[in-house]
Amino acid sequence: MNEKQYTAFNVLMNSAGVLTVSLDVTQRPMNVFTTEVIDELDHIITDIESRRDVKLVVFRSDKESGFLAGADVRAIANITGPSQAGRLIDAGQQLFHRIDHISVPTLAVIHGPCLGGGLEWALACDYRIARDNSSTKIGLPEIKLGLIPGWGGTQRLPRQIGLTQSLKMILQGKPVSAHAAAKIGLIDRAISPDDWEEGVRHFISEVLHARYRREVSMRQRMMHRLETSWLGSSMILHTTKKKIRHQEHQYPALGAAVRAIESGLQKQGAGYVTERSEFVKLLATPTCRNLLNLFFARESARNIKTWSTRDRADVHFHEIRRVGVIGAGAMGAGIGQFAATQGYEVAMREVDDQAAQEGRQRVEKLMKSYADRYRLPPSTRSELNQRIAVATDDDAIVLSDLVIEAAVERLDVKQEIFKHLGDLVAADCILATNTSSLSVDKIAGQTNRPERVAGLHFFNPVHRMELVEVVRGTRTDDDTVTRLVAFVRSLGKTPIVTKDAPGFLVNRVLFPYLGEAVLMFGEGYAPADIDRELRHFGMPMGPLELIDRVGVDIAMHVAGSLGDVLVGLDPVVDLLSLMVENGELGKKAGCGFYRYRDGKAVPRSEQTTVPMTVVDVNNRFALDGLNMVQRRLVYPMLAESVRCKEQQIVREDWMIDLGMVLATGFAPYRGGPLRVIDSIGAGVVNENMKQLEMIHGVRMRSPETLEAMAEAGTRFFVREGSIDSKDSETPRN
């Protein structure tokens, strides 16, 4: 029967005494905890506490999109001070404490995302079951926002799954599947989608009639005893602290999480106090504000409005269903395989039978890895493989709604392909090039439909890299851009619309940094020394290691294409060309800036190096928190980001920061190149660039915008911790 009416909850009681509390937050695609949701749940728990007719409480979601994505991140970002943050934490901790201590059994029924506060809610329940499919993701991702779980997650998770597993989940912030959650004891049962509703009913019946017994293996019991002992927990925590020590100054949430967990192990109840205190302190850190900004930037990018006539109800866009891919090399195979896993029919074309066979093998290897990762049954594996056809003719390509060219990075080759495609496919088929730096306009000029041609720049490896640059040529129409942005979103990736300019956004900003590292290598600096300093800055890998990963030959081609917009690249191209001539192509060839043994980089013994200078011995530079090596390499990237803003390569400042973080791993805790300038101060950066120009020449010249900002004392972003620019309806690029 129906209970009291709520805005976000539907509460129903059946004749067996099972009270089902279903969450459906209105006007939200995914359930989140808001102040209103917490207040209503508080009222529901108060009602349950006073009743005697309830035998079991079941918490679940009425949204097919998932259980609960956590707290409302924007509300967290809008917290104005420690007292407000403390009240938020108190509300959640006290509510979940009451759920934890309800006198009747409680069950969380999970499907789709169960993240952050959603998992903390579920952990407060006695039982948890989940639907075992790829959309179910269970975890505590707060660390990715520079925070820690604040509603008991650091306390209940170690008690549920042990110290080692909980540290891994909290410090990495990665969700686990239902199958993995059941394996580590996080949930009681992972139920097949085909048996979902019946499986839920059966589990409820087991709990209701006291027939369910949680199975714990002997190994799990022994591990639990070891990890809860003073000696065991001390050793695990000591090892963990040692591992995170070098990252803690960049990501203070790592240490905060360990302290909250350790406090809870030392004294029952004390951990919740530490958890609250650490959360409140973290919320005010620059790292947290920068990571929150990146979160909102990602949201904004996925909601880009590209079409100026959105109010015209009579216009309907042609949906992309079939995707053609020209070229089944590393990039083409990655694009085709990934599109197939997202439900698209894919036709791939290669130049001859041998290339086609090699392409099929690449696709099959990628698909097997995907299927193994998600434990797909044979029928699903077969279905996925059948979505991709690799051939040497155009028969399947003709039917495509979108054709993505991923051939060799040569303008003449791409122009010939597009000239052929223009006469082959239907009039409304989009033609996209995956070029990383060549002119979309020059490629489109070979077709009779330049308005249907754009760039669609994926990054390698396709299945891991989140960013896709949608490159708008001067004649690309709104319909084409809109459909491509929608396509990128449908892949679960983040699109950024860029102007057709050499290098677009990412390579344009990245190559002054990579080029300077190559010049330093030519001057005799050791690659390991260069790369180490940039890892200390916060990069996931150094610039020379990155070139080796990408390929020295590819770096050479990109550098050559940027000669018209970047100063001082000729010696970089010359050095890279010499390496290519010598077969030193990077990791794929076993030798580049490093030699590779069993996939691991080792120094090249024949290299002679000069001492690395990492201090400002003459004090000629203003303090910016960087050493000489970092400054020489990072400042060119900062300057080129400003020039991209000047030339409107993208339409919003935050797009520059987001693009560089997602595509290159630019130190996320710093927020991106423009936020680095804001944090250091435009005046300091401008003055230091003048000093760098005196030492290294015109390639270090400060952009006009930066000089003007230095003089006016202005910033790119109005206030720290906010995105101050809004999406407009039509791109200005």
Buried (B, 14 or more C-beta within 10 A) or exposed (E): EEBEEBEBBBBEBEEEBBBBBBBBBEEBEBBBBBEBBBBBBBEBBEBBBEEEEBBBBBBBBEBEBBBBBBBBBEEBBEBEEEEEBBEBBBBBBEBBEBBBEBEBBBBBBBBBBBBBBBBBBBBBBBBBBBBBBBBBBBBBBBBBBBBBBBBBBBBBBBBBBBBBBBBBBBBBBEBBBBBBBBBBBBBBBBBEBEEBEEBBEBBBBBBBEEEBEEEEEEEBEEBBEBBBEEEBBEBBBEEBBEEBEEBBEBBBBBBBBBBBBBBBBEEEEBBBBBBBBBBBBBBEBBBBBBBBBBBBBBEBBBEBEBBEEEEEEEEEEEEBEBBBBBBBBBBBBBBBBBBBBBEBBBBBBBEEEEBBEBBBEBBBEBBEEBBEEBEBEEEEBEEBBEBBBBBBEBEBBBBBBBBBBBBEBEBEEBBEBBBBBBEBBEEEBBBBBBBBBBBBBBBBBBBEBBBBBBBBBBBBEBBEBBBBBBBBBEBBBBBBBBBBBBBBBBBEBBBBBBBBBBBBBBBBBBBBBBBBBBBBBEEEBBBBBBBBBBBBBBBEBBBBBBBBBBBBBBBBBBBBBBBEBBBBBEEBBBBBBEBBEEEBBBBBBBBBBBBBEEEEBEBBEEBEBEEBEBEBEEEEBBEBEBBBBBBBBBBBBBBBBBBBBEEBBBBBBBBBBBBBBBBBEBBBBBBBBBBBBBBBBBBBBBBBBBBBBEEBEEBBBBBEBBBEBBEEEEBBBEEBBBBEBEEEEBBEB
